[in-house]
């Protein structure tokens, strides 16, 4: 470990009792300090030194390691340095740099922490403190100037700045701290921080100030939840109602909220409206949004608790948006209490997040965007974290992925893959003939499977006896017999180049990835069976090559984790159902749309059905690539031949897909040249 952050957080506090557990922006101060430290790229580990069990619990949940501070180091007279040195004593060896991070500073920018650490690591300083640039004149109580001559009042622009120590963090070379026992030694430098980050919480008034600043200062981080529950009045509306002469109420809502709710639903986030009012307008709006509503409630929190239980939801992964004191009990039930900016002061104080958009003006949409931002990202460079989708993935077509000389994605010709797999039966001549079949039909690529049998064949199956075209042999002998090696793949690469067709393979183990990398394949395919092989996925991600990932026999959670490892910048997903042959009722083609909306990447189809209809339908639903097993004869010996296309079937499939591509058009409604004559002849009334 090179850099350790230590957060002293004792239970005692003179100015504000249990100050370190007070919430700012809905998060305890100690958790905010831990979070900022963990988000600093140069900090390797965060330790919280405390004598209080609840502080220890909160800090541990935030991701820190806990060091129990003894009573003699926990009193008001104990120095922060003593806590840091005690924490260092719990390690096997000292880090090069130690960072003292103070809970009293609610706003710590991880980038400022990194900049300060970098100065010490680079040898520019031995000790660095956070400081706010100031041009203030400082006086003693006796009326003497501290940093100025009272008789001389130079203009601000004529003075050099001073820096006020903010107390947020101190970065020290560990050896120097041990030698001097104090945070300032050797060459001391300042890390400037902005004034809005420089409020230190020592009094109740300070706490009020930082709570008021939190909605303005805090970066709007993604909100990772599985459900969003909202109050109605003051959240979907501006808390006003217009009453007509018949006593009917009319409220104003934001259309953008409707889109936000639609995006949440499409991404799999549950939405519920709770209201104490029993009003037709609430039910009408909920019906318009297509979400359930529970209204006319005396105790909303009871209804919320029952709903969470019935839906099997973890309350910690639920957001509740409120605006008034009758929402406080509901907010206390969930992990993400949220308030609109004009909410009651007690509601804002209880909120983990205070939105910037008022109710009725897009508050629900703002929350939706932040929830969607925690779901799988569609950035070309950023890997996604667990389980999600962004609004951009729903609003825009995924960027195409380059595979060889082809672009694979919406608006591009469907990338046709002839899956040879193991249908070559270990015969290079059969492989050549299948390459011809794919090239003659108009496919852009052929795909094989590459295994290391000694790794991939389960121990209990190795000795099983198989009847094969080459006689009776063990299953291990059969797999070795049919596996291509360097000589065969060299011939395949040469022949594919001659035929002008791409080739690649599905590696089933890490040595096979290395083998294919030595062959310099243009892409790698992840077989459905390998979606949960994280070691293999990490090896594939490290190649930097485009990845085609089949999703058969996989849950969304398993796909989420695979995509998190691989990233989305060069990813093509393949909807697949791993039934051989595939019955139509298990095709579930609308999953193509689900995968594109969830992950924001191009999505294709890998089919195992008999016939062409399902593959053709996949193209109409947006499949950007189609992969089908191919064979010379479906009656050949082998496990995959029966679910494969013969040469004429593949030729017809490619032909019909090209016709469908042309027929789909661009979606712009127009009058085509062929319609002009019938239009002139048949239209009796012109516009």
Order of alpha helices (4+ residues) and beta strands (2+ residues): beta-beta-beta-alpha-beta-alpha-beta-alpha-beta-alpha-beta-beta-alpha-beta-alpha-beta-beta-beta-alpha-beta-alpha-beta-alpha-beta-alpha-beta-alpha-beta-alpha-alpha-beta-beta-beta-alpha-beta-alpha-alpha-beta-beta-alpha-alpha-beta-alpha-beta-alpha-beta-alpha-beta-alpha-beta-alpha-beta-alpha-alpha
